[in-house]
Amino acid sequence: MDNLNKPKLWSKDFINISLSNFFLFLTFYILLVTLPIFALQEFDSDASQAGLMTTVFLLSAIISRPLAGQWLERVSSKKVLLTALILFAAASLLYFFPTTITGFLVIRLLHGIGFGMATTAVGAIVADLIPSSRRGEGMGYFVMSTNMAMVLGPFVGLTAIQQWGSQTMFIMTVIVAFGALITGLTVKVPKTDDTEQIVILPAFSLKNFFEPSAVKIAIVGSFLAIVYSALLSFVSVYASEIHLTEVSSLFFVVYAIILLISRPFTGKWLDQYGPNVIVFPAIVLFAFGMFVLSQSGGALMFLASAGMIGLGWGTLFPTFQTIAIQNAAPRKRGLATATFLSIYDIGIALGSFLVGLIAAKMDFSSLYLLCSFYVLIGAVLYYFLQVRKPNTQEIKSQQTLQVKEQ
């Protein structure tokens, strides 16, 4: 009977917005792994120039997200989504034309703006589509679309560029990007309780580009994202270093499989018992997974660590994003999403740079061992920022919302 009384989660709109998010991130990950190779081969650029392909994209996405978040307060989220998806799809068409590395960096700038705006709008829309009583469960399933793209994107991109060449890879990117646009077009966005309020914001007030209630949990997410970036950037290099090249491609496959198995349980537990019951065990599991990875001498330990990290970090990210959204008023969810993802992406971008510097001084086994202790510090940070001293403004805003609902 309980299942019959539950509000519906798997609506047509929820499925389509998740598909749109999947196609957005699939495009991102296809290009993430292939454009540096393309730059090195086609333009004879050095590694630093090839790395700019990712840096420029992420920086433009980070900058555009707060702007999109503020725009979401002024106009409907559907308009922001469609504008961003059109820009994203149009930019994907431009990769066929540049003849210089500078031309490609300009396109990466435009593509990053579209990506930052689109992912912000998608995050705000999905928060409105998920019933509040199932938000932890729903966000868990939604974020899984990003995880699936993370697994498939590198595989699809590398296979395409190695087997059929860069032109075919760019054609595939265009198809996937337009998939995001088509699925986004079909989404109907529900009206929130306070959409009728007219919000007038100062044109250039910095505080209106960030949602304060999302900052603390975003800092925790960004802190731990530094370790996650160490995995994204260097786990395949580490696998080669310990003579496990043949199983390196399976790392994120195992990661994704464990996510699929665990997601029905972890999201429901978040809704039933609150975030603290989920976050602390997940941080410990993440840390232990990094420790096992650092000690890996064979394929079994290497892939076991992937499962632990998938269950640990794969649970933490949607939990943090859910906290960021729940702390914000309904009309502030877009800005809260933008704030969370922008600060999170800063952690990813900084992590890739800092971990690269550290990796030059030590072997990857020692680096990942260090990361395991670093992750445990994240539990302390979460305790002081989110558990011990709750923001009184957040409590007041939630009480006000509860009064309105009554």
Number of C-alpha atoms within 10 A of each C-alpha: 5 5 7 7 7 11 12 13 17 13 10 12 21 24 18 21 26 25 20 29 27 26 26 29 25 28 30 23 21 27 24 18 18 23 20 20 21 17 21 16 11 12 14 13 16 12 12 9 18 20 17 17 24 21 20 19 24 24 19 20 27 25 16 21 31 28 18 27 29 21 19 25 20 16 12 15 25 20 14 20 26 19 15 24 29 18 20 27 24 17 21 24 17 17 19 12 10 13 11 11 18 12 13 19 20 16 21 27 21 21 26 28 25 29 28 28 31 32 25 33 31 22 26 27 25 25 24 20 23 22 16 14 13 19 25 28 26 27 24 28 23 23 21 22 21 19 23 21 23 22 20 17 24 21 15 21 26 19 15 20 19 12 11 11 13 21 13 14 21 23 16 17 25 20 16 23 27 22 21 28 25 17 18 23 17 13 19 15 17 14 14 12 13 12 15 9 8 9 10 8 11 8 8 8 8 9 9 17 19 22 25 18 25 28 17 21 24 26 21 23 27 26 24 27 25 25 26 21 21 22 22 13 17 16 19 18 15 20 23 14 13 15 14 18 15 11 16 19 16 17 22 23 20 20 25 24 15 18 26 17 11 16 21 14 11 22 24 18 16 22 16 14 10 14 20 15 12 18 22 19 15 23 25 21 23 31 29 22 28 30 20 23 27 23 16 19 14 14 19 11 16 24 23 18 27 27 24 25 30 28 26 25 26 26 26 24 20 22 27 23 25 24 21 26 26 20 22 22 21 20 21 20 28 33 34 34 30 34 26 31 26 25 23 25 22 19 24 25 20 18 23 22 16 14 21 14 11 12 16 9 10 10 13 23 20 13 18 25 19 16 24 23 15 17 24 18 16 21 19 14 17 21 17 13 17 17 13 9 9 13 15 10 12 17 13 11 15 16 12 13 16 10 9 10 8 6
